[in-house]
C-alpha cells in the first residue's frame, strides 16, 4: 500500500494516495476519513453530459507489436485498454456500466461502483460524420474510468474521445478477466513515464486514424488532454506528434522541461491551489515562457488535485475509505462535486472548440461571473 506526503502526492503522483484509499480491504474501517456517502444503489449515474445527443461507447484491447512493454518486459508486446465515446445513432440498448465488479473491487474495495451507469450504449453505431478526436490520459495510478464524465461530455458536444489505460501504472482489466496492477512503488520514474505514455498515445492515434478504425475521425483535428502526469503526457504528445494540434494539462507537473525553442501549439494549463500551497513542487512557471503558441493558465483555488476527474462524484456517491484526513483537502478541495465537474467540462470543451473547431469562447478570454471558482493566472 502506498503512502505519500501532500507535497509529493499533489504534484507528481497524488493518485498514490488514492491508491492507498482504494486498497480498502487492507485498511481498518476506522481509518476512513473521506467524506461519508450514502450506500450506493443501482441506478447511480455518472453526471449527465451537456447535451442529449445519443452516445455510444466501445472498449478496445490494442497490442503494439512494434515494442516490448517497458515496465514488464516479460509480458511481451505493449498491451493497452482504451474506451471510446462518440455521438451515435439512436439505440435502445442499455447504458454501459461504469466499471466491472472485479475492477470496482480492486479500485474501491467493494463492487459498489459496478452499480453505476454511464450515458453511452455499448456498441452503438457511430453517427455518420467525421469527428474531431480527443485522446485522454489519466493520472498516475488511476484508471481511465476516472475520466468518464469528461469523455462523455466531450462526445455529447460532437467529439470522438479515446481514454487510454497505461498498463502496469494502475489496475487495468483485460477482456480475458485478468487485472494487471501497478509495478511501481512510491517513486515512479516520472520522466520515463511521460515519454512512454506519449508513445502509448501515438500508437492509439495510429489505430484510430488508420484503416479499419472503429471511429470516423478527422485526422486534421486532434487534441490531447490528461490529468496529473496524464496532463504532462498530453503536452509531451503535442510536442512530438504533428497530428496533434492542442493540449490540456489538468493539474500535472510537466516533468520533462519544454525545449528552448518552445512549443508553438495551443496549451491550456488548468490547475488547483498551485500558487497557494507552500513548498509545492511546481514546474509550470519555469516552462511558461517556452509555451509560444496560444496559452492560458487558470487556477481553481478551492479545488484539489482530483477536482478534474470523477473522484469528487465518486466520493459524494460512494465514499473513498482510507484517505488520511490531511490528504482530503489537497485531493478534493472544498469545491462541490457538481461544480468541479462543470468547471472541468466547460473549460476543456471551450479550449477544444476554439482550437479544433475555430469557435472562440469568451470563457477563455476573461474571468466569468458564471464560474467564480476560476482564476486567470496568466
N, C-alpha and C positions, 0 to 999 in steps of 0.2 A: 504494500500500500504506500502511496506517495504522499509525503507531506512537504509543503513549501512555505516559505515566508511570503508575506504580502508583496514585498518588493520583487521577489523572484517571480511569483505567480502572475502578478498583474501585467507585466510587460513581455514576458517571454513565453511561458507555457503555463498560464494561470489555470488552464484546464487540468493540470496535475491535481489541483485542489478539488476540482470537480470529480476527477477520477477517484480521489480518496472518498468523496461523498458517495460516489456510485458503488464503491466497494462495501455497500451497506451490510451484507451478511457477516463481514469481519468486524463490525463496529457495534458496540453495545447500544441498545435502543436509547439509553440515557444520553448518549453523545450527540443526538440530533440537535442541531442549532439553527437550521434554516427556518424560514417562515413556515408555520404549520399550514396544512391544506386539508380540505375535506376529502374523505375517501373517494378515489376515482370510481367512476361508473362508466358502463358502456354508453356511448353517445357523446363523450367528450370530444370536442373538435379543435383542431388547430385554428387559430384566429382566422376569420374569413378574409379572403383576398379582396382587392379593391373593386373588382367588377364581378358580375355573374356569368362571365364567359365560360362555357363548358371547358373543363380541363381534363387532360389525360396525363398518365404517368407510366413510365416503363423503367425497369431495372435492368442494367446491363452488367454482364460479367466479361471484362475485357482482359486479354492476355497480350502483353507486349513482348513478342518473341525476339525483339532486337536487343533486349538487355536482361541481364540477370538481376534478381532482386538485390538491391544494395544493402538492405538491413538483415536479410536472412538468405544468404546465397544458396543454402541447401534446399530452399524452396523452389529453385529453378527460375523460370521466367517471371517477370514482374506481373502480378495479378492485381486488378483494380475492380472495385464495385462502383457503379455510377447510377444515380437516379436522375431520370429525365422528367421535366414538367413542360407542358406545352398546351396552347389552345387546341381544342379538339372538336370534332363533330359531336353533336348531341348523342348521349349514350344513357341507357337506363341501367347500366351496370352499377354495382355497389361502389361506394367510395373506398379507396385503398386504405388499409390500416397504416397508422403512423410508424409502427415498428412491430416486429415479430415478438412473440412471447419469449423466445430464447434470448434475443438481443436485449429486450427490456430487462430480463433477469440480470444480465451482465452489467448493463449501464446504470440501472436504478436499484437493483437488489430485489425487485419484485416484477411481476408481469403486468403491473398497473398500466404502463404506457401502451401495452398492446390493445387496450380497450379504446384508445383514442383513434379518431378517424381523420383523414385528410379531406381535401375538397376535390381531389382528382380521381378519375376512374382508371383503374389499372388496365392497360392495353387499349384504351380508347383510340380511335383513329385520329391522327393529327388533322387539323383543319388545312385545306389545300392552299397554302401560301408560304412563301419563303419568309423566315423569321430572323431577326437579329438574334444572335446567340450570346448568352452569358454563362460562363463557367464559374462555379463556386467551390471554394476550398475552405474546410472547417479549421477550427483551432487545433492546436496540438493536443492529442489525447481525446479528441472529440469526434463523434460520429457525424457523418454528413446529414443525418436526420435532424441535427440541431439547426440546420439552415432551411428547413421545410417551409416555414411561414414566409420567409423571404422569397424562396424559389417559386412557390405557388403564386405569390402576389405578382412577381415579375411576369410569370406566364399569363396571368389574368389580364395583364396590360399589353400582351401581344408578343412576348419574348419566348424563345426556346431557351430552356435552362438545363444545365447539367451540373449536379453536385457530385463531387468526387470524394471517395474514401481513400485515404493514403495508408495502404496496408502496413501492418506492424508498427504503426504510430498510434493506433486506437483500436478498440474492438471492432472487427469487421466480419460480418456474416456472409458466407458464400452460399450459392444455390444448393450445394450438397449438405448444408446444415452445419458445417464446421464454422467455428468462430475463432479467428486469429486475433490475438491480443497484442498489445504493445510490447516490443522487445526492449524498450528504453526504461531507464530509471529516472532519477530526479534531474539529470543534466544531459539532455539530448544534444547532439551536435547541431546547433541551430542553423549555422550557415549551410552545412551539408543538407539539412532537411529542406531548407528553402530551395536550394539548387535542384534537389531531387524532385521536389513537388512540381517545380516548373517543368521538368521532364515528363512527369505524370500528366500534367495538364496539356502539354503539347501533344502527347500521344492520344489523349481523348479528343482533342481538336482534329487530329489526323483522321480519326474514325468518323467523327460527326460531319466533317466536311468532305469526306471521300466517297467513293462509290459504295452503294449499299447502306448508306447512313439511315438510321432509324428516324431521322428528322429531316425536314426540308429547311435548311438554314441558308442565310445569306452570308457567304464567306467574306464579303466586304464589310460586314458589320458585326464584329465580335468584341466582347468585353469580358473582363475578369473581375471577380470580387472575392474577398475572403475575410475571415475573422482571425484575429491574432496572428499567428505565424502563417495562416492561410492568406491574410492580407499582404504580408511580406511576399508570399509566393505569387500573388496576383501582380504585384509591382515587378517582381523578377520576370514574370511571363511577358508583361508588356514591354520590358526591355529587350527580351530575347526573340520574340516572335513577331514578325512583320504583320501577321494576320490580325493581331490583337490591337485594337485602336485605343482602349481606355481601361483604367483600372481603379478599383475602390479598395482601400485598406481600412478595415474596421478594427481599430484599436490594436494594431500589431506593430511592434518594432520591426524595422526593416532587416536587421541582422547582416545583410550584405549591403555595404555602402554603395550609393549610386556613383556611377563613373564621373570623372572630372568633366567630360564633355556634356554630361547631363542627359536627362530623359526628356524627349521632345514630344511627349504624348500626354493627354489629359489624365490627371490623377486626383482623386478625392481622398483626403485623409479625414476620417470621422472617428473621433476618439471620445474617451470619457475620463474625467478627472486627470488628464495628462499634465496639467500645469499646477495642480493643487495638492499633489501627494508628495511630501518631502522625501527626497532620496530616491524617487522612482527613476529607474533606468529608462532613458528615452532618447532615441536617435533620430527623431523627426527634425528637431531644429538644425542639426548639423548637416542634414541632407536637403533641407528645404530649398536652398538656392540652386541645387542641382536639378530640381524639377523645372524644366524650361518651357513646358507647354502650359496649357490651361491648368490651374490648380486651385484648390481650396483646402483649408484646414479648419474644420469645425469641431467643436467640443460640446459634450453633454455633461456639465458639471455635476448634475445629480445622478448621472448614470454610473454603471460599473462595467467591468471588463466583459461581462456576459450580456449586457444590455442589447447587443446587436445580434443575438441568437434567440433560439426558442427557450432558453433556460429560464427567463423570467416567467413565461407562461407555464413551463413545467413546474417551477417552484410554487406558483399560485394554485395549480390544479392537483399536483401530485406530491408536492414537498420534495426536499432534497436532503434526506437524512445524512447526518455525519459531517456537515460542513462546520468547521470551528467558528465560534462567534466572531472572532477577529477577521475572518475571511469574508463574511457575508456582505458588508458594505462595499468592499473592493470588488466583489463579484457582481452584485446586483444593484448597488447604489440605493437611492431612495425613490427613483422614478417608478411610477406604477407600471406593471407589465403591459397594459394596453397602450400606454404612451410610448413605452420603449419600442414596441412593435411598430407603431405608427411612424415614429421618427425614423427608424431604420428603413422601413419600406419606402417612405415618400422621398427621402433624400437620395437613396440609392437609385430609385426609379427616375427622379429628376435628372440625376447625373447621366444615366444611360440614355434617357430620352434626348438630352441635349447633344451627346457626343456620338450616339449611334443612329439617331433619327433626325437630328437637326431641329429639335423642338426646344427652344430656350425656355427656361423656367425662372421666374423671379425668386424662387425658393433658394437658388444658389447665388443670387446676386446681392442679397441684403438680408438682415435679420427679419424674421416673420413673426407677427403677433400670434399667428396660429400655432407656432412652435417656440414658445418662450424658453423651452428647455435647451435650445441650441444656441451656442455662442459662436460668432465668427471670430476666429483667431487670426487668420491671415487670408 
